[in-house]
Each structure stands twice: as C-alpha cells, then as structure tokens.
Amino acid sequence: MEEKNIMNEEMVCACRYKEKKRAEEEKAELVKRLNRLSGQLGGIRKMIEDDRYCGDVLIQICAVKKALDSLGMSIMKSHLHTCVADEVQRGNTDILDETAELMKRLL
C-alpha cells in the first residue's frame, strides 16, 4: 500500500520516527502540557454551552493559542538540538530546508 502524504505539495511528510527517543521527563512534560490544553479547551466548550460573555471566551481562546504556540516552540527547540543537528552532522543539509518550512508553519 502506498504511503499518503498529509502535508501540502511544498512539504512532504514522511511520517518518520525520532531516531533518538525523547527523555522520559521531556515526554512527561509534553504530555502534561497537552493535558492542560485539553482542560482549557473543555473549559471553553463549557463557557460556550453556558452562554458566557464573548470577550471572556475570546480571552480563553487566546490563552490556548499561546499555550499551543509555546508547546510547538518547545518541540522545535528539541528538534533543532536532536534531529536537525544529527542530520547536518551526517551531511544531510536538506533537513535545513525542511526545518525552515516547519518554522514558517509554526510562526
């Protein structure tokens, strides 16, 4: 069966796995942050169901967006220090274009 790419034409998703596993502490911290985000999203859902003031809902949406951006930057930092650094040391400079595209999407 042929693998389907889920990103646009400019960036191909090979759906790879990390060669160096994340430290258990790092993984636990990322999961903790995701759980917090899930809770915040549930809170927004409840605010909407309770017909809360639009401004209050929007403030919570902004908080979730900032938390998600922060999570993404944390993963990007790790990516640069592990995956990208390893690939550049192996002579694979194509990883730099891929990373630039990821950064453009993240920002």
Backbone bond lengths (Angstrom), bond angles and torsions (degrees), N, CA, C in turn:
res aa  C-N    CA-C-N  psi(-1)  N-CA   C-N-CA  omega(-1)  CA-C   N-CA-C  phi
1 M - - - 1.443 - - 1.527 108.74 -
2 E 1.313 117.22 135.60 1.459 122.04 -177.73 1.522 110.46 -78.40
3 E 1.341 116.45 135.83 1.456 121.66 178.44 1.516 109.54 -73.82
4 K 1.333 117.13 132.24 1.459 120.93 -179.93 1.514 108.78 -96.04
5 N 1.316 115.67 137.57 1.452 121.99 176.62 1.519 108.42 -88.94
6 I 1.344 116.08 135.06 1.453 119.87 -175.37 1.519 112.96 -102.86
7 M 1.328 118.52 -4.14 1.454 120.62 178.89 1.522 109.50 -98.99
8 N 1.324 116.47 172.85 1.460 119.32 -177.89 1.522 111.60 -70.26
9 E 1.327 115.63 179.00 1.462 120.87 -175.57 1.525 112.58 -62.90
10 E 1.341 117.19 -29.23 1.460 120.53 -176.80 1.525 112.19 -69.94
11 M 1.311 117.15 -27.70 1.455 120.08 -174.57 1.515 109.44 -134.55
12 V 1.275 117.33 122.50 1.454 122.54 -176.89 1.517 109.38 -95.56
13 C 1.314 116.33 130.24 1.462 121.20 177.65 1.528 108.17 -95.30
14 A 1.300 115.33 114.13 1.457 119.43 177.97 1.522 110.46 -90.27
15 C 1.336 116.62 -2.92 1.463 122.43 178.98 1.530 111.31 50.09
16 R 1.310 114.32 52.07 1.456 120.80 -178.30 1.519 110.64 -82.45
17 Y 1.328 113.90 169.66 1.456 121.17 173.77 1.517 107.76 -114.13
18 K 1.335 115.17 152.66 1.457 119.72 178.28 1.521 109.74 -63.44
19 E 1.317 116.21 138.56 1.460 119.62 175.20 1.519 110.49 -76.69
20 K 1.332 115.18 -39.53 1.466 119.97 174.67 1.520 107.05 -97.78
21 K 1.301 116.65 122.78 1.457 120.09 -179.27 1.522 110.02 -69.35
22 R 1.313 115.98 148.81 1.458 120.78 174.88 1.524 108.50 -67.73
23 A 1.315 115.19 144.93 1.465 119.64 174.64 1.527 108.00 -62.96
24 E 1.308 116.53 146.94 1.468 120.46 -178.25 1.526 111.57 -58.31
25 E 1.355 117.29 -36.72 1.469 120.17 179.07 1.527 110.71 -64.90
26 E 1.350 115.39 -41.55 1.462 119.56 179.63 1.526 110.18 -64.62
27 K 1.321 115.89 -44.73 1.462 120.54 179.58 1.529 110.55 -61.32
28 A 1.335 115.97 -43.32 1.469 120.05 179.79 1.523 110.92 -62.93
29 E 1.333 117.36 -40.09 1.465 121.01 179.21 1.523 110.89 -65.90
30 L 1.328 117.98 -41.61 1.464 120.78 178.04 1.522 111.31 -63.60
31 V 1.316 116.58 -42.87 1.469 120.65 179.00 1.526 110.12 -65.29
32 K 1.320 117.15 -39.39 1.466 121.61 178.06 1.530 110.23 -60.81
33 R 1.321 116.33 -43.48 1.459 120.60 178.92 1.528 111.12 -65.35
34 L 1.338 116.59 -39.95 1.466 120.09 177.39 1.526 111.43 -64.66
35 N 1.320 116.46 -39.35 1.467 119.85 177.48 1.526 111.12 -62.96
36 R 1.331 116.09 -39.89 1.455 120.92 177.57 1.536 109.92 -63.14
37 L 1.333 116.04 -42.32 1.467 120.12 177.60 1.528 111.37 -62.56
38 S 1.313 116.63 -40.90 1.474 120.15 177.61 1.517 110.50 -60.19
39 G 1.323 115.65 -41.81 1.466 119.99 178.04 1.517 111.84 -63.76
40 Q 1.328 115.91 -41.33 1.462 119.52 178.18 1.531 110.88 -63.71
41 L 1.328 117.17 -41.13 1.470 120.16 178.16 1.525 111.16 -63.82
42 G 1.336 115.68 -40.03 1.466 119.27 176.37 1.519 110.98 -62.60
43 G 1.324 116.15 -36.90 1.465 120.41 177.46 1.522 111.46 -64.69
44 I 1.315 116.54 -39.69 1.472 120.38 177.62 1.529 109.75 -64.66
45 R 1.333 116.41 -42.63 1.474 119.78 178.16 1.530 109.90 -57.37
46 K 1.331 115.78 -45.44 1.471 120.64 -179.08 1.527 110.42 -64.71
47 M 1.325 116.65 -39.48 1.468 119.64 178.66 1.528 110.36 -60.59
48 I 1.322 116.26 -41.46 1.468 120.25 179.65 1.527 110.03 -67.74
49 E 1.337 116.34 -44.25 1.467 120.20 178.67 1.526 111.17 -60.87
50 D 1.335 116.85 -33.28 1.474 122.23 -179.26 1.525 112.93 -88.03
51 D 1.336 116.31 7.03 1.464 121.47 -179.64 1.527 112.81 54.95
52 R 1.327 115.56 44.44 1.466 119.94 178.04 1.516 110.37 -70.91
53 Y 1.310 115.65 160.13 1.462 123.52 -177.82 1.532 110.22 -57.34
54 C 1.327 116.25 135.09 1.468 122.36 -176.20 1.521 112.24 -54.91
55 G 1.321 117.07 -42.80 1.464 120.66 -179.51 1.515 111.88 -59.06
56 D 1.339 117.22 -40.73 1.464 121.11 178.96 1.528 111.12 -65.68
57 V 1.333 116.34 -40.23 1.465 120.64 178.46 1.524 109.61 -64.62
58 L 1.327 116.55 -44.14 1.465 120.40 -179.44 1.524 111.82 -63.57
59 I 1.312 117.62 -36.98 1.468 120.77 176.94 1.523 109.82 -61.97
60 Q 1.318 117.09 -41.26 1.469 120.30 179.36 1.532 111.09 -68.99
61 I 1.318 116.93 -36.35 1.465 120.42 176.41 1.523 109.71 -62.64
62 C 1.324 117.09 -42.34 1.475 120.99 177.46 1.525 110.79 -61.33
63 A 1.315 117.20 -39.89 1.467 121.06 179.41 1.524 110.69 -63.47
64 V 1.326 117.17 -41.34 1.465 121.39 178.61 1.525 110.35 -65.73
65 K 1.327 116.87 -42.57 1.464 120.39 179.16 1.527 110.55 -60.68
66 K 1.326 117.04 -43.94 1.463 120.26 179.72 1.526 111.31 -65.60
67 A 1.321 116.89 -39.97 1.462 120.65 178.72 1.527 110.71 -65.54
68 L 1.315 117.12 -39.76 1.466 121.31 178.39 1.527 110.63 -67.55
69 D 1.340 117.00 -41.41 1.463 120.61 175.81 1.527 110.89 -60.55
70 S 1.313 116.68 -42.17 1.457 121.46 179.47 1.529 110.98 -63.53
71 L 1.310 116.50 -41.27 1.460 121.25 176.78 1.525 110.11 -61.95
72 G 1.318 116.64 -44.95 1.463 120.88 178.79 1.518 111.80 -61.07
73 M 1.319 117.34 -42.47 1.465 120.20 179.37 1.531 111.03 -66.45
74 S 1.295 117.27 -35.13 1.463 121.35 177.35 1.530 110.30 -63.43
75 I 1.325 116.42 -43.83 1.457 120.65 178.95 1.528 110.07 -68.77
76 M 1.337 117.39 -37.63 1.467 120.59 177.73 1.526 110.52 -62.66
77 K 1.316 117.43 -42.89 1.472 120.77 178.81 1.523 110.23 -59.30
78 S 1.306 116.44 -45.80 1.459 120.94 178.09 1.527 110.60 -62.37
79 H 1.319 116.30 -41.43 1.463 122.05 179.47 1.532 110.52 -59.93
80 L 1.322 116.17 -44.17 1.464 120.23 179.74 1.525 111.93 -63.05
81 H 1.330 115.94 -41.55 1.459 120.51 -176.70 1.531 113.84 -76.98
82 T 1.315 116.62 -18.65 1.476 119.34 -177.39 1.525 110.48 -114.72
83 C 1.296 116.85 -81.12 1.464 122.40 -173.66 1.524 112.83 -56.12
84 V 1.325 116.78 -50.58 1.460 120.38 -175.93 1.525 110.49 -67.61
85 A 1.333 116.64 -48.25 1.468 120.02 -179.65 1.524 111.13 -57.80
86 D 1.324 117.46 -43.99 1.464 121.38 179.77 1.527 111.50 -62.10
87 E 1.338 116.42 -44.17 1.466 120.04 -178.71 1.523 111.58 -66.87
88 V 1.314 118.25 -39.69 1.459 120.96 178.12 1.526 110.13 -64.43
89 Q 1.331 117.20 -41.08 1.463 120.61 177.57 1.524 111.34 -62.16
90 R 1.327 117.23 -30.17 1.469 121.48 177.45 1.521 111.75 -80.45
91 G 1.336 117.17 -5.22 1.454 120.62 -179.89 1.513 114.34 94.89
92 N 1.314 117.78 2.71 1.461 121.76 179.83 1.525 109.28 -86.92
93 T 1.324 116.45 92.42 1.463 119.31 179.08 1.522 112.39 -85.46
94 D 1.329 118.08 -7.17 1.475 120.49 175.08 1.522 110.52 -60.90
95 I 1.321 116.67 -27.01 1.462 121.11 179.45 1.527 110.88 -60.04
96 L 1.328 117.20 -26.83 1.469 120.57 -179.83 1.527 111.03 -68.48
97 D 1.324 117.20 -40.32 1.470 120.31 176.53 1.524 110.29 -65.45
98 E 1.324 116.14 -42.21 1.461 120.50 178.78 1.525 109.87 -61.30
99 T 1.325 116.28 -43.52 1.464 120.35 -178.87 1.523 111.22 -67.13
100 A 1.325 117.02 -38.62 1.469 120.30 177.23 1.541 110.00 -60.90
101 E 1.325 116.69 -40.63 1.458 120.83 178.19 1.529 110.12 -65.99
102 L 1.314 117.40 -41.12 1.469 120.56 177.19 1.524 110.88 -61.94
103 M 1.329 116.62 -42.38 1.458 120.74 179.76 1.528 110.60 -64.11
104 K 1.329 116.80 -40.08 1.461 120.62 178.22 1.535 110.46 -61.14
105 R 1.301 115.44 -40.61 1.475 119.85 179.04 1.531 111.50 -68.80
106 L 1.321 115.69 -36.94 1.457 120.59 -176.94 1.521 111.30 -71.26
107 L 1.312 115.82 -34.66 1.466 119.49 -177.42 1.475 110.71 -87.70
